[in-house]
Amino acid sequence: MLAGERRYAALFDLDGVTIDGRAAIAAALRSLALAWSPTALDETVLGRCAAMPPVQALGLLGVSEPRAVYDGHFDAALSGATGEGVIVFDGVVAAMSALAAHGAGIGIVTAQARSRIGFWVPPAVAELAEVVVAYEDAAPKPAPDGVLAACAHLGVTPERAFFLGDSATDIEAGRAAGVFTIGAGWGFAGAAVLREAGADLVLAGPDEVGPELLKYLGTD
């Protein structure tokens, strides 16, 4: 972890912004459906499930007690599937490093459970991130609590921060927190959804993330 006084906060969502873990999520859901569903696995349905809340996806796949299966087995299945398809957006990770060098504290605000952080956050990101706000740590997005908690941890006021997310709830959370909101057009929802949600800026690709974004934040 990096430490020290920060002039800015650069906050990032995890899934769809920093990584794309849909293949690993699909593999985890497949293994659980095969073990716990009495019906044959429909691969067509499975293809739609990776972007859904896991409990909903398990129910759609025929698991009769999806909440119990999720609570008891999803983390282990996902951990075992990370080698089957987690894409790290290297441009975003490189940008995090460059932003840190320009005085920005790096934070992650994610809907993932804290129990998954150890295997779901890439090692390079874990080294750069000074704070990771997980599902249990604050009211979930679109509430602003997680974004505000990350800013507070970094000692940076919201007007000196940006939040980069790929969903409408990310943008809504950032706007409610009073930070500059940036949409990740390469993520799960797409640029049109992010613009509709009111993003201050929408980027087309990870290569557009970098220290130049700090010009949109408050200055001394």
C-alpha positions as CSV (number, residue, x, y, z in Angstrom):
1,M,0.0,0.0,0.0
2,L,1.1,3.5,-0.7
3,A,0.9,6.1,2.1
4,G,1.3,9.9,2.5
5,E,-0.5,13.1,2.1
6,R,-2.8,13.3,-0.9
7,R,-4.0,16.3,-2.9
8,Y,-6.6,14.3,-4.9
9,A,-8.6,11.1,-4.7
10,A,-8.9,8.8,-7.7
11,L,-11.6,6.3,-7.0
12,F,-12.4,3.3,-9.1
13,D,-15.2,0.7,-9.3
14,L,-13.8,-2.9,-9.6
15,D,-15.9,-5.1,-11.9
16,G,-16.2,-3.7,-15.4
17,V,-13.7,-0.8,-14.8
18,T,-10.5,-2.3,-13.4
19,I,-11.2,-6.0,-14.3
20,D,-13.7,-8.0,-16.3
21,G,-14.5,-11.1,-14.3
22,R,-17.6,-12.3,-16.2
23,A,-15.9,-15.5,-17.5
24,A,-14.9,-16.4,-14.0
25,I,-18.3,-15.6,-12.6
26,A,-19.9,-17.7,-15.3
27,A,-17.6,-20.6,-14.4
28,A,-18.5,-20.3,-10.7
29,L,-22.2,-20.2,-11.5
30,R,-21.8,-23.2,-13.8
31,S,-20.1,-25.3,-11.1
32,L,-22.8,-24.4,-8.6
33,A,-25.7,-25.1,-10.9
34,L,-24.2,-28.5,-11.9
35,A,-23.9,-29.3,-8.2
36,W,-27.2,-27.9,-6.8
37,S,-29.8,-27.7,-9.6
38,P,-32.0,-30.7,-10.4
39,T,-32.4,-29.5,-14.0
40,A,-30.0,-29.7,-16.9
41,L,-27.8,-26.6,-17.3
42,D,-28.9,-24.3,-20.1
43,E,-25.7,-22.7,-21.4
44,T,-27.8,-20.0,-23.2
45,V,-29.3,-18.9,-19.9
46,L,-25.8,-19.1,-18.2
47,G,-24.5,-16.7,-20.8
48,R,-26.9,-14.0,-19.5
49,C,-26.2,-14.7,-15.8
50,A,-22.7,-13.3,-15.3
51,A,-23.8,-9.7,-15.1
52,M,-26.7,-10.5,-12.7
53,P,-26.7,-10.5,-8.9
54,P,-25.5,-14.1,-8.1
55,V,-28.5,-15.1,-6.1
56,Q,-30.8,-14.1,-9.0
57,A,-28.6,-15.9,-11.4
58,L,-28.6,-19.1,-9.4
59,G,-32.4,-19.1,-9.2
60,L,-32.6,-18.6,-12.9
61,L,-30.3,-21.6,-13.3
62,G,-32.7,-23.8,-11.4
63,V,-31.0,-23.8,-8.0
64,S,-33.8,-24.4,-5.5
65,E,-32.3,-22.6,-2.5
66,P,-30.2,-19.9,-4.3
67,R,-29.5,-17.8,-1.2
68,A,-28.3,-20.7,0.9
69,V,-26.1,-21.9,-2.0
70,Y,-24.7,-18.4,-2.5
71,D,-24.0,-17.9,1.2
72,G,-22.3,-21.2,1.6
73,H,-20.5,-21.9,-1.6
74,F,-20.2,-18.9,-4.0
75,D,-17.0,-17.5,-2.7
76,A,-15.1,-20.8,-2.9
77,A,-16.5,-21.4,-6.4
78,L,-15.4,-17.9,-7.5
79,S,-12.0,-18.2,-6.0
80,G,-11.5,-21.5,-7.8
81,A,-12.6,-19.9,-11.1
82,T,-10.4,-16.9,-11.1
83,G,-7.8,-18.7,-13.3
84,E,-10.5,-19.3,-15.9
85,G,-11.0,-15.8,-17.1
86,V,-10.3,-12.6,-15.2
87,I,-9.2,-9.8,-17.5
88,V,-7.2,-7.0,-15.9
89,F,-7.5,-3.7,-17.8
90,D,-3.7,-2.9,-17.7
91,G,-4.3,0.6,-19.0
92,V,-6.4,1.4,-15.9
93,V,-3.7,-0.1,-13.6
94,A,-1.0,1.9,-15.3
95,A,-3.1,5.0,-14.9
96,M,-3.5,4.3,-11.2
97,S,0.2,4.3,-10.8
98,A,0.6,7.5,-12.8
99,L,-2.2,9.2,-10.8
100,A,-0.5,8.2,-7.6
101,A,2.7,9.8,-8.8
102,H,0.8,13.0,-9.4
103,G,-0.5,13.2,-5.8
104,A,-3.7,11.2,-6.0
105,G,-4.7,8.7,-3.4
106,I,-6.0,5.6,-5.1
107,G,-9.2,3.9,-3.8
108,I,-11.6,1.1,-4.9
109,V,-15.3,1.3,-4.1
110,T,-16.9,-2.0,-5.0
111,A,-20.1,-4.0,-4.4
112,Q,-18.0,-7.1,-4.0
113,A,-17.9,-8.7,-0.5
114,R,-14.8,-8.2,1.6
115,S,-14.3,-12.0,1.7
116,R,-13.5,-11.8,-2.1
117,I,-11.1,-8.9,-2.0
118,G,-8.0,-11.1,-1.5
119,F,-8.5,-13.1,-4.7
120,W,-10.6,-10.6,-6.8
121,V,-8.4,-7.5,-6.6
122,P,-5.4,-7.9,-8.9
123,P,-2.1,-7.8,-7.0
124,A,-0.9,-4.7,-8.8
125,V,-4.1,-2.9,-7.8
126,A,-3.8,-4.1,-4.2
127,E,-0.3,-2.5,-4.1
128,L,-1.6,0.8,-5.4
129,A,-4.9,1.1,-3.5
130,E,-4.8,2.9,-0.2
131,V,-8.4,2.0,0.6
132,V,-10.8,-0.6,-0.6
133,V,-14.5,0.0,0.4
134,A,-16.3,-3.4,0.0
135,Y,-20.0,-4.3,0.2
136,E,-20.1,-4.6,4.0
137,D,-18.2,-1.3,4.7
138,A,-20.9,1.2,3.6
139,A,-24.5,1.4,2.3
140,P,-24.3,0.1,-1.3
141,K,-24.3,2.3,-4.4
142,P,-26.2,4.3,-5.5
143,A,-25.9,5.6,-1.9
144,P,-22.8,7.9,-1.7
145,D,-21.5,6.4,1.6
146,G,-18.8,4.2,0.0
147,V,-17.4,7.1,-2.1
148,L,-17.5,9.5,0.9
149,A,-15.8,6.8,3.1
150,A,-13.0,6.4,0.6
151,C,-12.5,10.2,0.4
152,A,-12.4,10.5,4.2
153,H,-9.9,7.7,4.4
154,L,-7.6,9.4,1.9
155,G,-8.1,12.8,3.6
156,V,-9.4,14.4,0.5
157,T,-12.6,16.5,0.1
158,P,-15.2,15.3,-2.5
159,E,-14.5,18.3,-4.8
160,R,-10.9,17.1,-5.1
161,A,-12.0,13.5,-6.1
162,F,-13.3,11.6,-9.1
163,F,-15.1,8.3,-9.2
164,L,-14.7,6.1,-12.3
165,G,-17.6,3.6,-12.7
166,D,-19.3,1.6,-15.4
167,S,-23.0,1.5,-14.2
168,A,-25.7,4.0,-13.6
169,T,-25.6,3.3,-9.8
170,D,-21.8,4.2,-9.8
171,I,-22.6,7.5,-11.5
172,E,-25.5,8.2,-9.1
173,A,-23.3,7.4,-6.1
174,G,-20.6,9.7,-7.3
175,R,-23.0,12.5,-8.0
176,A,-24.7,12.2,-4.6
177,A,-21.2,12.3,-3.0
178,G,-20.3,15.5,-4.8
179,V,-17.3,14.1,-6.7
180,F,-16.5,14.4,-10.4
181,T,-18.1,11.4,-12.1
182,I,-16.5,9.5,-15.0
183,G,-18.1,6.7,-17.0
184,A,-16.1,3.8,-18.2
185,G,-17.5,3.2,-21.7
186,W,-15.7,-0.1,-21.9
187,G,-17.6,-1.5,-19.0
188,F,-20.8,-3.5,-18.6
189,A,-23.5,-0.9,-19.1
190,G,-22.1,1.1,-22.1
191,A,-21.6,4.8,-22.8
192,A,-25.2,5.7,-23.5
193,V,-26.4,4.4,-20.1
194,L,-23.6,6.4,-18.3
195,R,-24.5,9.6,-20.1
196,E,-28.1,9.1,-19.3
197,A,-27.2,8.7,-15.6
198,G,-25.5,12.1,-15.7
199,A,-21.8,11.3,-15.8
200,D,-19.7,14.4,-16.0
201,L,-17.4,12.7,-18.5
202,V,-17.5,9.3,-20.4
203,L,-14.3,7.7,-21.6
204,A,-14.2,5.3,-24.5
205,G,-11.3,3.1,-23.3
206,P,-8.8,2.5,-20.5
207,D,-6.1,4.3,-22.4
208,E,-8.0,7.6,-21.7
209,V,-7.5,7.2,-17.9
210,G,-4.6,9.1,-16.5
211,P,-3.3,12.2,-14.6
212,E,-4.9,14.5,-17.2
213,L,-8.2,13.8,-15.5
214,L,-7.0,15.8,-12.5
215,K,-7.6,19.0,-14.4
216,Y,-11.3,18.5,-13.8
217,L,-10.9,18.6,-10.0
218,G,-10.7,21.6,-7.6
219,T,-7.3,23.3,-7.3
220,D,-5.5,24.9,-4.5
